Every structure is written in structure tokens, then in C-alpha cells.
Amino acid sequence: MFPEYRELISQLKHQDHHFTRLFDKHNALDQEIQNHEAGNPPASQETIETKKKEKLALKDELYALLQKAAKNAGPA
């Protein structure tokens, strides 16, 4: 996720607890979705879609935080 921000992600994960919490929640949801899609444990398509929407919202929020941090960091 966001390879262009790999270094900034690493930095924020050490400095910003809010970012870290969102990042970890996104990854946990991703794993849950993969497990559900593999049938372990089984879930309805509606449940999977709800989790995908939540994951996408987290990704959007993470991206906004990354853009803000990159802007505040200025030129490298």
C-alpha cells in the first residue's frame, strides 16, 4: 500500500500513534477479508462488502494523513 510513501509510512508508524492505529486496523481488516473470502471463517457477501468499505475508508484516511505529512515535510 502506497509504495511511494514507504519511508514516510515507516516514520509515521514510529511517531504518530493515530496513524499506527489506523494502519494496523487497515491491515487487520485486510486479513479478515482474505480469510472470509477463503471461507475461514465463512461470512456472507454483505459482511465482506461492509468490511471492504471500512477498509477503503481507512485507506482514504491514511492517504490523507500521508499527503499532509509529506506536505509538512517539504522538499527532501
C-alpha positions as CSV (number, residue, x, y, z in Angstrom):
1,M,0.0,0.0,0.0
2,F,1.4,3.4,-1.1
3,P,4.9,2.3,-2.2
4,E,5.8,5.9,-2.9
5,Y,5.3,6.7,0.8
6,R,7.2,3.7,2.2
7,E,9.7,5.7,4.1
8,L,7.2,8.1,5.4
9,I,4.9,5.3,6.5
10,S,7.8,3.8,8.5
11,Q,8.5,7.2,10.0
12,L,4.8,7.8,10.9
13,K,4.4,4.4,12.4
14,H,7.1,5.3,14.9
15,Q,5.9,8.9,15.6
16,D,2.2,9.0,15.2
17,H,0.0,6.7,17.4
18,H,-3.2,7.7,15.5
19,F,-1.6,6.8,12.2
20,T,-0.2,3.5,13.6
21,R,-3.7,2.5,15.0
22,L,-5.3,3.2,11.6
23,F,-2.6,1.4,9.7
24,D,-2.9,-1.7,12.0
25,K,-6.7,-1.7,11.7
26,H,-6.4,-1.5,7.9
27,N,-4.1,-4.5,7.8
28,A,-6.2,-6.5,10.3
29,L,-9.3,-5.8,8.1
30,D,-7.4,-6.9,5.0
31,Q,-6.5,-10.2,6.7
32,E,-10.1,-10.7,7.9
33,I,-11.4,-10.1,4.4
34,Q,-8.9,-12.5,2.9
35,N,-9.9,-15.2,5.5
36,H,-13.6,-14.7,4.9
37,E,-13.2,-14.9,1.1
38,A,-11.3,-18.2,1.7
39,G,-14.1,-19.4,3.8
40,N,-12.2,-19.4,7.1
41,P,-14.5,-18.5,8.8
42,P,-17.3,-18.3,6.3
43,A,-19.1,-14.9,6.0
44,S,-21.9,-13.5,4.0
45,Q,-21.1,-11.4,0.9
46,E,-22.8,-8.5,2.7
47,T,-20.4,-8.8,5.7
48,I,-17.4,-9.0,3.4
49,E,-18.6,-5.9,1.4
50,T,-19.1,-4.0,4.6
51,K,-15.5,-4.8,5.7
52,K,-14.2,-3.8,2.3
53,K,-15.9,-0.4,2.6
54,E,-14.5,0.1,6.1
55,K,-11.0,-0.8,4.8
56,L,-11.3,1.6,1.9
57,A,-12.4,4.4,4.2
58,L,-9.3,3.7,6.4
59,K,-7.1,3.7,3.3
60,D,-8.5,7.1,2.3
61,E,-7.8,8.5,5.8
62,L,-4.3,7.0,5.8
63,Y,-3.6,8.6,2.4
64,A,-4.8,12.0,3.6
65,L,-2.5,11.7,6.6
66,L,0.4,10.7,4.3
67,Q,-0.2,13.6,2.0
68,K,-0.4,16.1,4.9
69,A,2.8,14.7,6.4
70,A,4.6,14.8,3.1
71,K,3.5,18.4,2.5
72,N,4.6,19.4,6.0
73,A,8.0,17.7,5.5
74,G,8.7,19.9,2.5
75,P,11.2,19.0,-0.2
76,A,13.7,16.2,0.5
